[in-house]
């Protein structure tokens, strides 16, 4: 059926939400490779120092656990059968597995499978046969990630957000470009061709899933598409998570609600400011990626953005972010207003106390030793105290409720 196709691999992506302190704990199991600060972006050939500075702000993996099928085995247990599916055409073989933790509070599990020859040589739809088993892997992938990346007490547990695929299709070396494009379209019929200029040995296509038709699984076009697709899955996950965080924060904010303590307002303002700072860093980092990609990476990056409509997601996130910023400013204004009122009350109280003290001192100074005069001074002092308290309460009521004055 698939003429010229010699082998097919499928990369199953499982983007996940992470807690801010998630990370692999304990000794690294046999067969695992743990690496910090890997680079999934196809950047320009800058010097290492400049690369380090750029990667510090861009979305990137900060830790990676990679290996073979042993990565899917935790605590000495057998691999969950759902992660090694078997279809009518035969069992899938795990080629590699990779768990990466990113600096945007999200992670990615990517498992590469070698599909059985029966799928390639059969008459059925390869995509239709592969998609259901990948979707059924989501619960097993969530259990795996929770075992590898345990969440601290009080933190959100790791969970997989969705599953998606990239097909790597190997063809005969003498397969002509037109035939390769036809094969890519067969695997991703709803996509567009995004093959960069100057790459004669591969055809890349982006749609609801992605496909690379190449002569070698290890060729640069195949790796480029696989890595940048993974980056976009993580960025999508981060954008949706941050959008959910902003929505939850907005539901708790009511600028017109009274009776909120200053401590609660301060905590809310600090939380909003921290979230705004984190999300804004993500947006600025993502926006800076495209300008520093090489030509091939830029072509694939733009195709992924357009086909997955990621710019619309970012626009929605920006609108929520601007709204939250406005509400934060209102919260800060309420805090300042309350603090000003408290300061005014203190000044007012001390002013009336000083007046009372002056009057009392004057009466004491002029008072004669006779009982009648002393009682008179005491009575006047009490009257002045009551007058000061009455005036203070009246001023305080008017200051806290200025609208009543004109009612």
C-alpha positions in Angstrom: 0.0 0.0 0.0 2.7 2.5 1.1 5.1 2.1 -1.8 8.7 3.3 -1.2 8.1 3.3 2.6 10.6 1.1 4.4 9.8 1.9 8.0 7.6 4.1 10.2 8.2 5.5 13.6 5.7 7.4 15.7 6.7 9.9 18.4 4.0 10.2 21.1 4.0 13.5 22.9 2.5 13.9 26.4 2.8 17.5 27.7 2.2 17.8 31.4 1.7 20.3 34.2 4.5 20.4 36.8 4.8 22.0 40.2 7.5 24.7 40.4 9.8 22.4 42.5 9.3 19.2 40.5 12.4 17.2 39.7 13.7 13.7 39.6 14.7 12.6 43.1 17.0 10.0 44.5 19.6 8.0 42.6 19.3 7.8 38.8 18.1 4.3 37.8 20.3 2.2 35.5 20.0 3.2 31.9 18.9 6.7 32.6 20.7 9.8 31.5 20.0 13.0 33.4 21.2 16.2 31.7 20.7 19.8 32.7 20.1 22.8 30.3 19.6 21.1 27.0 18.6 23.1 24.0 15.6 22.1 21.8 15.6 25.2 19.7 17.3 25.5 16.3 19.1 28.7 17.0 21.5 30.7 14.9 25.2 29.6 15.3 25.9 32.1 18.0 28.8 31.9 20.4 28.4 29.9 23.6 28.2 32.9 25.9 25.5 34.6 23.8 23.6 31.3 23.6 23.7 30.9 27.3 22.3 34.4 27.8 19.5 33.8 25.2 18.5 30.4 26.5 18.2 31.9 30.0 15.0 33.8 28.9 13.6 31.4 26.3 11.4 28.4 26.9 13.8 25.5 27.2 14.3 22.2 29.1 16.2 22.6 32.3 16.5 18.9 33.0 16.1 15.8 30.9 15.8 12.1 31.6 16.3 10.0 28.6 17.0 6.4 27.6 15.3 3.4 26.2 12.4 1.4 27.4 13.8 1.4 30.9 12.7 5.0 31.4 9.1 3.7 31.3 9.8 1.3 34.1 9.6 2.8 37.6 10.6 1.3 41.0 11.6 -1.9 39.4 8.1 -2.6 38.2 7.1 -3.8 34.8 6.2 -1.4 32.1 2.6 -0.5 32.0 1.1 -2.5 29.1 -0.7 0.6 27.9 2.6 2.2 27.1 3.7 -0.7 24.9 0.5 -1.2 22.8 -0.1 -4.1 20.5 -2.4 -3.8 17.5 -3.6 -6.2 14.9 -0.4 -5.5 12.9 1.8 -6.5 15.8 3.5 -5.0 18.9 5.1 -1.6 19.0 8.7 -1.4 20.0 10.0 1.3 22.2 13.0 3.0 20.6 13.6 5.8 23.1 11.9 7.7 25.9 12.5 11.2 27.1 11.2 13.2 30.1 12.1 16.8 30.0 11.3 19.5 32.6 11.0 23.0 31.3 11.4 26.5 32.8 7.7 27.3 32.1 6.2 25.1 34.8 5.5 22.3 32.3 7.2 19.2 31.1 7.1 16.7 28.2 7.2 13.0 28.0 8.1 11.9 24.4 8.2 8.2 23.5 9.5 7.0 20.1 8.0 3.8 18.9 9.0 1.6 15.9 5.8 0.5 14.3 5.5 -3.1 13.1 6.0 -3.9 9.5 2.4 -5.1 9.3 1.1 -1.5 9.6 3.4 -0.3 6.8 2.6 -3.2 4.5 -1.1 -3.3 5.3 -4.0 -1.8 3.4 -5.5 0.2 6.3 -5.0 3.8 7.4 -1.9 4.0 9.5 -2.9 7.2 11.3 -6.3 5.8 12.2 -4.7 2.6 13.6 -2.0 4.5 15.6 -4.1 7.4 17.1 -6.4 5.4 19.4 -3.6 3.5 21.3 -1.7 6.8 21.8 -4.8 8.4 23.3 -5.3 5.5 25.6 -1.8 6.0 27.0 -2.6 9.2 28.8 -3.6 7.7 32.2 -0.5 5.4 32.1 1.7 8.3 31.2 0.3 10.3 34.1 1.0 7.5 36.5 4.6 7.2 35.2 5.3 10.9 35.5 3.9 11.1 39.0 6.2 8.2 40.0 9.2 9.8 38.4 8.4 13.4 39.4 6.7 13.3 42.8 5.0 16.5 43.8 6.0 18.1 47.2 3.4 18.3 49.9 0.7 20.9 49.1 1.8 21.2 45.4 -0.4 20.2 42.4 0.2 16.7 41.2 1.7 16.1 37.8 -0.9 15.3 35.1 -0.8 14.8 31.4 -2.8 17.4 29.4 -3.2 15.6 26.1 -1.5 13.3 23.6 -0.3 14.0 20.1 2.0 12.4 17.5 4.7 13.0 14.9 5.2 10.4 12.2 8.8 9.7 11.0 8.5 7.9 7.7 11.7 6.4 6.1 11.6 5.9 2.4 14.0 4.5 -0.2 16.9 6.8 -1.1 15.8 7.0 -4.7 12.3 8.1 -3.8 11.7 11.3 -5.8 10.5 14.5 -4.0 7.0 14.4 -5.5 6.5 10.9 -4.2 7.7 12.0 -0.8 5.3 14.9 -0.7 2.4 12.5 -1.6 3.4 10.2 1.2 3.6 13.1 3.7 0.1 14.2 2.6 -1.2 10.7 3.1 0.0 10.8 6.8 -1.1 14.4 7.4 -3.9 15.2 5.0 -5.1 18.3 6.9 -1.6 20.0 6.9 0.7 22.1 4.9 4.1 21.5 3.5 6.8 23.3 5.6 9.9 21.8 4.1 12.7 24.4 4.5 14.7 25.5 1.5 17.9 23.7 0.9 16.8 20.3 2.4 16.5 17.9 -0.6 16.4 14.7 1.5 13.2 15.3 3.5 9.7 16.5 3.3 8.0 18.0 6.4 4.3 18.6 6.9 2.4 20.2 9.7 -1.3 19.7 10.6 -3.2 18.4 13.5 -0.1 16.2 13.8 3.2 16.4 12.0 5.0 14.1 9.6 8.6 13.9 8.3 9.3 11.8 5.3 13.1 11.2 5.2 15.7 8.8 4.1 17.2 8.5 7.6 15.5 8.7 11.0 18.5 10.5 12.3 18.6 13.2 9.6 18.4 16.8 10.5 14.9 17.4 9.0 13.4 14.6 11.1 15.1 15.8 14.3 14.2 19.4 13.6 10.5 18.7 13.2 10.4 16.4 16.3 12.2 18.9 18.6 10.3 22.0 17.5 7.0 20.1 17.7 7.8 19.2 21.2 8.7 22.8 22.0 5.3 23.9 20.8 3.5 21.3 22.8 5.2 22.6 25.9 4.4 26.2 25.1 0.8 25.3 24.4 0.6 23.6 27.7 2.2 26.6 29.5 -0.1 29.1 27.8 -3.2 27.1 28.7 -2.0 26.6 32.3 -1.3 30.3 32.8 -4.7 31.1 31.2 -6.3 28.9 33.8 -4.3 30.5 36.6 -5.5 34.0 35.4 -9.1 32.8 35.2 -9.0 31.5 38.7 -7.5 34.7 40.0 -10.0 36.8 38.2 -12.9 34.8 39.8 -11.6 35.8 43.2 -11.3 39.5 42.5 -14.2 41.9 43.2 -13.0 45.5 43.3 -16.3 46.7 44.7 -16.5 44.2 47.6 -16.1 45.6 51.0 -15.1 44.1 54.3 -11.8 42.6 53.0 -9.0 42.9 55.5 -5.8 44.6 54.5 -3.8 41.4 55.0 -6.1 39.6 52.5 -5.7 42.5 50.0 -1.9 42.4 50.4 -1.7 38.7 49.9 -3.9 38.9 46.8 -1.8 41.7 45.4 1.4 39.8 46.0 0.0 36.7 44.4 -1.2 38.6 41.3 2.1 40.4 40.9 4.0 37.1 41.1 1.8 35.4 38.5 2.0 38.5 36.3 5.8 38.5 36.4 6.0 34.7 35.7 3.5 34.9 32.8 5.1 38.0 31.3 8.5 36.4 31.3 7.0 33.4 29.4 5.5 35.7 26.8 8.6 37.7 26.3 10.7 34.6 26.1 8.5 33.0 23.6 8.3 36.1 21.4 12.1 36.3 21.3 12.5 32.8 19.9 11.6 33.4 16.3 14.1 36.2 15.8 17.0 33.9 16.7 16.0 30.7 14.9 18.0 29.6 11.8 16.3 29.6 8.4 15.1 26.0 8.6 13.9 26.3 12.2 12.0 29.5 11.4 10.1 27.9 8.5 8.9 25.0 10.7 8.2 27.3 13.7 5.9 29.6 11.6 4.1 26.6 10.1 3.4 25.2 13.6 2.2 28.6 14.8 -0.2 29.1 11.9 -1.6 25.5 11.8 -2.1 25.3 15.5 -3.4 28.9 15.8 -1.1 29.5 18.7 -1.1 33.3 18.2 -4.8 33.3 19.1 -4.0 31.5 22.3 -1.3 34.1 23.1 -3.7 37.0 22.3 -6.2 35.6 24.7 -3.5 35.2 27.3 -2.4 38.8 26.8 -5.9 40.1 27.2 -6.3 38.3 30.5 -2.9 39.5 31.6 -3.8 43.1 30.9 -7.1 42.8 32.7 -5.3 41.2 35.7 -2.8 44.0 35.7 -5.6 46.6 35.7 -7.2 44.8 38.7 -3.9 44.7 40.4 -3.5 48.4 40.1 -7.0 48.8 41.6 -6.1 46.5 44.5 -3.0 48.6 45.1 -5.1 51.7 45.0 -7.5 50.2 47.6 -4.5 49.3 49.8 -3.1 52.8 49.6 -6.5 54.3 50.3 -7.0 52.2 53.4 -3.5 53.0 54.6 -4.1 56.7 54.0 -7.4 56.5 56.0 -5.6 54.7 58.9 -2.9 57.4 58.9 -5.5 60.1 58.8 -7.3 58.5 61.7 -4.1 58.4 63.7 -3.3 62.0 63.0 -6.9 63.0 63.8 -6.8 61.1 67.1 -3.5 62.6 68.2 -4.7 66.1 67.2 -7.8 65.9 69.4 -5.8 64.4 72.2 -3.3 67.2 72.0 -6.2 69.7 72.1 -7.6 68.0 75.2 -4.2 68.0 76.8 -3.7 71.7 76.2 -7.1 72.6 77.6 -6.6 70.4 80.6 -3.2 71.9 81.2 -4.6 75.4 81.0 -7.4 74.6 83.4 -5.0 73.0 85.9 -2.7 76.1 85.6 -5.4 78.6 86.5 -7.3 76.5 89.0 -7.4 77.7 92.6 -7.1 75.3 95.5 -10.8 75.6 96.5 -13.0 72.6 96.1 -15.6 74.4 93.9 -13.0 75.6 91.4 -11.4 72.2 91.3 -14.7 70.5 90.6 -15.4 73.1 88.0 -12.1 72.4 86.3 -12.8 68.7 86.3 -16.3 69.2 84.9 -14.9 71.4 82.1 -12.2 68.8 81.4 -14.8 66.0 81.1 -17.0 68.1 78.8 -13.9 68.9 76.6 -13.0 65.2 76.5 -16.5 64.3 75.4 -16.6 67.1 72.8 -13.2 65.9 71.4 -14.4 62.3 71.2 -17.7 63.4 69.5 -15.8 65.6 67.0 -13.3 62.8 66.4 -16.0 60.2 65.7 -17.9 62.6 63.4 -14.7 63.4 61.4 -13.9 59.7 61.3 -17.3 58.7 60.0 -17.2 61.4 57.3 -13.6 60.4 56.3 -14.5 56.7 55.9 -17.8 57.4 54.2 -17.3 60.6 52.1 -20.4 59.9 50.0 -22.7 60.6 53.0 -21.7 64.2 53.2 -23.4 65.1 49.9 -26.4 62.8 50.5 
